[in-house]
Amino acid sequence: PPVSGPDPGSGVTGTAVPNGTAAPAATPGRPAAPDGSATWTAVVTADRAYFDAVVAAGGPDAADLEFPGYCPERRFRLAGPEMRIGRRSVSRGLQPEIDLTGPPADTGVSHLHAVLLAQPDGDWAIVDPGSANGTKLNDQDLSIGVRTPLHDGDEICLGAWTKLTIQSA
């Protein structure tokens, strides 16, 4: 079950810079990164099934949504105390570590959509700080402001067609 996380405004918007604390030991069976922690990656793809479900659910913009003709896979190594997921905004000063600005652009992704938080044991958790369109973890809606642990193979869906698959290796 999810455990209570920080308020959307309490420390969730910092930058992903190593905090200088000792790295936790790797989990048995998982290779360690050079600093001794497990290596976690977010793999970003376009998910047709999720897109179809979003369109079928309706909504004011559903008829205008288009699935991208081409969306290359992108990989982001998770590092530092947090990784913000969203779309860059110069006017708001937002430079998310997992920048989904595009192309192709999934306009259903908020500028600050979700945050991945490093845990003391080397694992990661996710929190939705209040995105406009919500976040799904393994087909379940996340509650705003609730820190939820992540596991190898978890799928995070957001926007109209964006899927992040969490991998621990």
C-alpha positions, 0 to 999 in steps of 0.5 A: 500500500502507498505510504504518505508522501510529501506535500506537493509543495514541500521539496518535490520541485528541487533539482536532481543533484547528488546529496552527498550521502552514502549510497545504499548497497545494491539489492541482491541479484541486481548489478550495482552502479559505480556508486554501489546502488542499483541502476534504475532506468525509465524507458519512455515509449508511446503506448497505443493501448493506453492512447485508445483507452484515453480516447474512449474515455472521452473528455473535452479534447479526446476527438483532437488527440492523435497517436504519433506516427513515430516516437523513438524510445528514450531512456533516462538513468535515474540518479540523484534524490529526485527525477521530475517528469514533465515538459520544459517551460522556459516561462516557469523555469521548469527543466524536468530531468525526464523531459517529455517536451518532444517531438512528438509532443504529448500535450496531455503531459503537465509541465510538472507531471510526476516526481520519482523520489530516491528511497534510502534503500536504493529503490524509487517511489513516485508522487503526482504533485497535482498534474492536470490529467492524472498519472496511472501506475500499472493501470491504477490512478495515483492519488495526488501527493501520495508517495508510492513505491516502484518496482522493476517492470512497473508501468507509469502512464500519463498524458494521452499516450506516454508510458514509462517502464521502470527497470532495475538492473 
